[in-house]
Amino acid sequence: MPRKAKPDESLVHDLIVSCASSSATPEQSHEAVRALCRYYGGTRIYVRARNAELLGVLADAVGDSAASSIMEKIVALYGGRQIYVPQERNAFRKTRALEVHARLGAGGATMRDLAREYGISDTHGYRLWREGRSLKLGKAQTPSLFPELDEIIKRD
């Protein structure tokens, strides 16, 4: 029986898939949604056509041209409504785990640096490292940097 997605996951996954089908690449849509979760995470936002702050967050993440196409897609899907934006640490846990694993192993970073950068404790950092290691070892091929996006592609 397939695992039922949480409401936060479905919003993030829907945004990534729908924005990737626009003129933006899947990696750009992933980074844009991640920036959206990083900036607005844990709050509700009202989606309207002329939201300079939202467009600025997207443009900082992926550039102006991709940001405008992603913004058009978000407005088309959720315009005129409030949406809850989940926190980045919850919505992109697998991506963060792979980043911590890569940077702690061969990246030359210390756990203290990573804990400060990600805003986590050392213990939580090592938990993420172990999760990243199991994600990396659990796959025969090299894991993608965007595991959430891989799961979406498998579902469709």
HUGISUL-V655999 format. One record per backbone hydrogen bond with DSSP energy under -0.5 kcal/mol. CO is the residue of the C=O (numbers start at 1). NH is the residue of the N-H. If there is no record, write none. Layout:
co: (CO CO)
nh: (NH NH)
//
This chain:
co: (6 7 8 9 10 11 12 13 14 15 16 17 19 19 25 26 27 28 29 30 31 32 33 34 35 36 37 37 40 43 45 45 46 47 49 50 51 52 53 54 55 56 57 58 59 63 64 65 66 67 68 69 70 71 72 73 74 75 78 81 83 83 84 85 85 87 87 88 90 92 93 94 95 96 97 98 99 100 101 102 102 103 110 111 112 113 114 115 115 121 122 123 124 125 126 127 128 129 130 131 132 133 134 135 136 146 147 148 149 150 151 152)
nh: (10 11 12 13 14 15 16 17 18 19 20 21 22 24 29 30 31 32 33 34 35 36 37 38 39 40 41 88 43 85 47 83 48 80 51 52 55 56 57 58 59 60 61 62 63 67 68 69 70 71 72 73 74 75 76 77 78 79 81 47 45 85 86 42 43 90 91 92 93 96 97 98 99 100 101 102 103 104 105 106 107 109 114 115 116 117 118 119 120 125 126 127 128 129 130 131 132 133 134 135 136 137 138 139 139 150 151 152 153 154 155 156)
//
